[in-house]
Amino acid sequence: MLKSWLLGTTTAMAIMLASFAAMAGGKDIVVTYKDDIVTLDPAIGYDWVNWSMIKSLYSRLMDYEPGTAKLVPSLAESFEVAPDGLTYTFKLRKGVKFSNGRDVVASDVKYSIERAVGPKTQGPGAGFFGAIGGFEDLTGGKATGLSGIKTPDDGTVIFKLSRPDATFLHVMAINFASVVPKEAVETAAGDFGKHPVGSGTFTLKDWVIGQKLVFDKNPSYYVKDMPKIDSFTVEVGQEPLVALLRLQKGEVDIAGDGIPPAKFLEIKNSADGAQMIVDGEQLHTGYVTLNTKVKPFDDLKVRQAVNHAINKERIVRILNGRATPAKEVLPPLMPGYDKDYAGYDYDVAKAKSLLAGAGMADGFSTVLYATNTDPQPRIAQAIQQDLAAIGVKAEIRALAQGNVIAAGGTEGEAPMIWSGGMAWIADFPDPSNFYGPILGCAGAVQGGWNWSWYCNADLDKRATAADSMSDPAKSAERVEVWKKIFTDAMADAPWIPVTNERRVVAKSLRMGGEDNIYIDPTRVINYDAIFVK
């Protein structure tokens, strides 16, 4: 009788544990976002949602230790830099394979970077590679490749630079330097972003447009014990409030859009709040772009006027205090941030005076674009009200993220864009990253992220000179050069810097790991390093 009871209890316990494991999902996790993913092509994808997924699908010569900004060789086994800073030689790891089964070789690295730079791709990251020999010839249509990349054998890649570049190793770690196989790109016939082939920690198993993406662990990944999970499913079309309720029920593991401000205090003060919330600083600036190519924002006084019109403290309150008012392009944690720079203070009278000086005392009408995920429409409304106070009538167009990106960079039609929900989060921890893609002339192109279409040739020249200061002994001097570049850019007022926002992530109780793998300096979520407890 006792033996039977024990056997029955053991069986019941096994069933209960199996049921619990099924509910918990094992090492398969669920992540939610409101908007669908536009592309997983590393030469094109450049928004904060797809950036982390792309990072995990592909490999690059360099990468970062998880949760840090420490550069380490990745697809490269080792590298050497010549004393003059003009030649970089990388030795590839042996036996690394693409998910189609083919070995990764040096010519793949050359092809992938040339594809990212080539004008036919219309990718937003071409400017990062500007120091490589032959860059101007390729972007100008005079050549089909980069003369500065040599591949003497399958295991060696040599880069010859036209000038020293203090950021070059960081550039070799960004998504645009991801290595892809030419045959897979050609087979996809313009749709590689939906049919990715890489050598990263995960592979794309399934993609149902408008519903979900399923990523499986790459069993052939070359780094031992990585990733930590077997798969992750990204469910799209999820309203952030619904996603948060599902997370509390254990149906979702990471609410990708974060915690809506309306629910933040409730979650924070709940019994499990401390275990569910990851809250940390990031290299982030949220801003309004002012299209310098369209009237009336081609007038400096108008741009200065709207800078003075915005009450940033009110926007911080909308964010439940999870931000600080921004006064310049760089975030406070970035080297080169000028703590003594005053910026444009909130001054309605000064704003009206500047408008009058521009011959627009009665104001004007314009359009303000914003993403449609809470709280971005509410922030756009606050900006709209501030502009109304100086006579500017701004129509709000709250759209899906992909549509806002198109209006800013592909079509170039947007007079103003509130960048919240995308904003600018550093690709790598160097001040140059807050200039080239979003304020430099190279970014003011179709497909670029310089949505102000601002191009100051003198600043570009100084920025190039700053990046050419690759000698570590001159790092402090280089930071000072960058500091002046950014304050001079703000004198032209192509932006309204609004907030430096902290990143807040909501994760389920079963998710483990330190906070820095959920708020990673180089990706939004580090899918390679997160794990289930």
Secondary structure by P-SEA (a helix, b strand, c coil): caaaaaaaaaaaaaaaaaaaaaaacccbbbbbbccccccccccccccccaaaaaaaaccccccccccccbbbbcccccccccccccbbbbbbbccccccccccccaaaaaaaaaaaaccccccccccccccccaaaaaaacccccccccccccccbbbbbbcccccaaaaaaaccccbbbbaaaaaaacccccccccccccccccccccccbbbbbccccccccccccccbbbbbccccaaaaaaaaaacccccccccccccaaaaaaacccccccbbbbbcbbbbbbbbcccccccccaaaaaaaaaacaaaaaaaaaccccccccccccccccccccccccccccaaaaaaaaaaaccccbbbbbbbbbcccaaaaaaaaaaaaaaaacbbbbbbbbcaaaaaaacccccccccccccccccccccccccccccccccccccccccccccccccaaaaaaaaaaaacccccaaaaaaaaaaaaaaaaaaacccccccbbbbbbbbcccccccccccccccccccccccccc
